[in-house]
Each structure stands twice: as structure tokens, then as C-alpha cells.
Amino acid sequence: MLIDSHVNLHAPQFDEDREAVIERARAAGVGLMVNICDRVSNFPAVRQVANHPDIWATVGTHPHEAKENPDLAAKTLTDLAADPRVVGIGECGLDFHYDLSPRDVQAKVFRVHCAAARATGLPLVVHTREADQSMGDILEEEHARGAFRILMHCYTSGPELAARAAALGAWFSVSGIATFKAAEDVREAVRAMPADRILVETDCPYLAPVPYRGRRNEPAYLPHVLAKLAEIRGWTLDEADQRTEDAFFAVFDKIARP
């Protein structure tokens, strides 16, 4: 069963044909999807999509949006996470490339998400870009306060952060970036990921894989990501499918395996 571990189906890019996109995903063999929250204020829209029985949700605030609620409380996240369709905390983290929120606010809000993951037992869906040292430091410091599961979403950072996260038991997800011609560094990172802790995702509507690069991405394109993962790791398609499925249910263990 194909599983898209990171979709943004509540995004306005899907307002005209959301149901058709979901049907195309199913037709392509995608059996489960996790709709990712970009900011707490947008949670109702995120959750609405998860009314579909094969779509789940997370709750959290992306580092770009951290400035919207710099005093976010862990209790706000844990209360929303009590919803039976919520299976993760995030997307949260640090983005020092765009710096759309002040770095100190990003770090503060990220630590709140770590606390919520620790309190709920739900996995933390982590976004990180050009913040390797700070990300590694925060993850290690917060993990030392009490363990929680970590999913490094759409991993494109360096080998040192990957090693630090892997030492904490982190899972990693591979996106369409792995298919991009110039992304050899990402493919090298994929080769080094723990074989039993790799998931696949589209991050739709962003990062459409080759041969759809430049178009709006959608979950129906996930087979291209899985095929590239299999190629990079030297796995058969069936093996890649089974390994990523097993990894998904290990990290998102609130979802009952069919």
C-alpha cells in the first residue's frame, strides 16, 4: 500500500478540485495520507480534510508562521491533539533560509511542539532548512528532557544533522526533490538513512517529482518518489513499498494498520 506521509490538501491550490485530487490519489494506489497542519489557526481546515476515512491530520505551526503565535502553549497543541483524527504534532521546526519569523521565536515555538510531542506520545513532524546546528542542539536538549518520536520531513539537510537525528531514533521522509537532476546531495543523504526508518511523501502541492516538476504536485504522483527511492537504495519496488509502509506504521502508531 502506498502511503503519502505529508500532504497539504487543505491548501488553496486545491480549492477547485480537492475531491478529484483525492480520487486520483486512490486510483494511483495511495491508501493513506496525512494532511499536515501549517499553523494552529488553520487547524479547522486541516481537520476538515481528515473527515475522509483514509486521510489523517496533524496539529502545529510551521516555522514560517511562528510569529503568528509566539506565545503558543503546549496545552493548546495537546488539547487539539486529543481529536481522534490527529496523529502527529507539527509541521514545526526551524527555517533560517527564508527567516519569515524571527529565529528566537522559531526556536521558542519549536520547543513548545517538542513538549507537546513528549506529552501526547505523538510523533513530531520536523521542518528544517539551513539550521543544522541549532536543530541538532534543540532536538538533543529536548529529547534529554524526555524521549519523543521524530520524523525529519522532506530531509534535505546535511549528513551531520542526519546522524544526530538518527542517533535519537528519528525517521526520515523522502520527497520529489530526490528526483531532481541537481539533487545528488539529497540522494546521498537518502543512501545513508536507516533502512527501516524511511517514509515517502509528496508535500503537495509543492515539489512535484520528475516528470511533473514545475506543476502543482498531488498525491497521485507518489509512485515516482517511491520508484526513485527504490533506485537510490537498490531495492525492488515491492521492497521499497513494504519498507516504507512498515516505517510509516512504526512512527504513526495511532493509525491502526489494515
N, C-alpha and C positions, 0 to 999 in steps of 0.2 A: 504494500500500500504506500503510495506517495503521500508525504506529509509536508505541507508548507508551514514551517515553524515561525514565519514572520511575514504577515501581510498587513496592509493598511487600507482595508476595503471600505472604511468609513470616509476616506479622503474624497475631496470634491471632484477629483478626476474621474470618479466612478458614479457620480450622481445621475448621469444619463442612462447608464446601462448596468448598474450593480448586479441585478439579478441574472442578467445574461452572462456576466463575467463569472459569477459563481457557478452557473450551469456549465460553462465551458471548462472550468476547473474540474468539475466532477467528470465530464466527458473525457478529460485528459488523464483520468485515473487518480486525481488528488482526492484522497479520502478524508483528510482532516486539515484544518487551517487554524492558526492562532492569530487573531486580529489584535494588533499591538496599539496600546494607548500612547498618544503623543503628549498629552497634558491632562491633568486631572479634570480640568474644566470641560474637557471634551469626552469624558468617560461615558456619558449617556449615549452619544453617537457610536462610540466604540462598542458598547454593550448591546446596542440595538442590533448590530450586525450579528452578534453572537446568539441571537434567537434561533438562527439556523442550527439544527442539531449537530452538524459536522464542523461548526466554527466555534471557537472558544475565544476568550478575551484576557487581556492583562489590564493592570491599572498602574499609571505612573506618569512622570513628566520628563520629556526629552531634555537634554542639557540646553538645547536652543531656547526652550521655553521656561527654563528655571527661574528667570527674572519675573515671570508672571506670578509666582507664589513663593517668594524667597523664605517665607516662614512656614512652609509646608510641614505639617506634623505627621509623624509615623502613624498616629491613630487614624488620621484621615485615610491613609492608604489601607491600613488593616481593616477598617470598617467597610470600605468598598470591596476589599478582597474577600469578605465573607460571602459575597454573591457566589452561588454555586457554579456560575459560568466563568469565573475568574480563576486562571490557572498560573498566573505569574505576576511579578512586580516589575514595572518598567514599561517602556524603554527609558532607561536613565543612564547617566554617566557623565563623561567629560568630552567636550569638543573644543579644542584650542586652535582649530583651523579657522573656523568662522567667528568664534568668540561672540556669538549672538546674545549670550548672557555673561555677566562678569564672572571671571574664573573662581573667585571666592564663593560666589552664590552657587555656581555649578557644583563645587565641592561640597558645600553645606547641604544642598538638596540631595545630592547623590548619597551622602552618608545617611540621610533620613530614609532613603529607599533601602539601603543595606539593613537598617534597623527593622524595617517592615518585613523584609525577606526573612530575617532571623526570627521575627515574632510569628510569622504566619507559616513558615516552613515551605513557602512557595519559592521557585527559582527566580533569581534576579537577572533580568534581560539587560545586558550592558552594551551601551554605545560608547566607543572610544575612538578618538581621532587626534593624532599629534599631541597626545597627552600620556605617553607611555610611562614615564617615571611617576607622575602623580597618580595615575590609575593604579599602577602596581602597588604603590605605597598605601593608598586608601583601601584597596582590596585586602591587603595583608593585615593592615591595622584593624579593619572591621571584622575580618574573619577571626582574628585573635580574640575578639570580644565574644565570639560565639559563631560556630560554623553555619553557613548557608550555601545553597547551591548557586552556581554562577553559570550563565550562558553568555559567552562572548559573541554577540550578534554580528554577522557580516564582517568577520575578522579580516582587517587589512593592516594591522599594526605590525610592529617588529618582533623578531624572534625572542628577545629578552622578556618582553611583556608576556608573550605566549608561554614561555617557560614558567614564569612566575604564576600566571593564572592556572596553568596545568598542574603545578605543584599544589594548588588549592583545590584540585579536583574539578576544575572548570570544564565545561563542554564548549564547543565552538561550532558556529554555523557558517556554511559556505553559500555565497550568493552568486549572481550572474557575473560579478566582477571577475571571477575565476576564468571566464571565457574570453575576457578582453585580451587582445593581442599583446598589449604592453604591460600586462599584469603578471609578469613572471615572478615578481616578489611575492605576490599573493599565492601563486601556485606553489612556490617554495614553502610558504607557511602551511599550506594545506598538506603538503607531503610530511610535515613534521607533527601534525596534530595527532593526539592519541586516537588510535584506530577505532576504539569503542566509544568515543565521545564526539562524534561529528554528526551534525544535522545539516539539512539543506533548507534554503529559503529563497523567496523571490524579492522580498522587501518592496513588493509592488505598491504603488505604481512606478517606483524608481528602479534603476539598474537592470533594465531588460537585458537578458543574455544574448549573445550572438546566436542566431542570425537576426534578432529583433532589436539590437542595440539602437538607441535613439528613439524608439517608440515607447508608448505607455506600456509598462510591464503589467503582467497579470499572472495569477497562479497557474494558468494553463501552460505557461512556459517553463514550469518547474522541471519537466523531464530533461531539458537542455542543461540545467545546472547539475542534475544527478549524473547525466552522461559524462560531463566534464570531470566531476569528482571521481567517477569510476576510472576514467582515463588517467588522471593525475596519480591516483593511488595504485593503479594496476589491478583494479578489481573488475569482476564482471558486473554487468548492470544489476543482476539479481543480488549479488553480494552487496553492492552499494545500497540497494533498496533495503535489504534486510538490516544492514548495519545502521543505517540512518534511522530506520524505524525503531530498532531496539534502543538507540541513543535517545530518540525523542521521548519514548515512554519512560526511560530512566530519569530524565530531567523533569518532564511534565507528568509527574506520577499521580496528579489529581485526576487525570483523564483515564478512565477505565479502558484497558486495551481490548479491542474487539475480539 
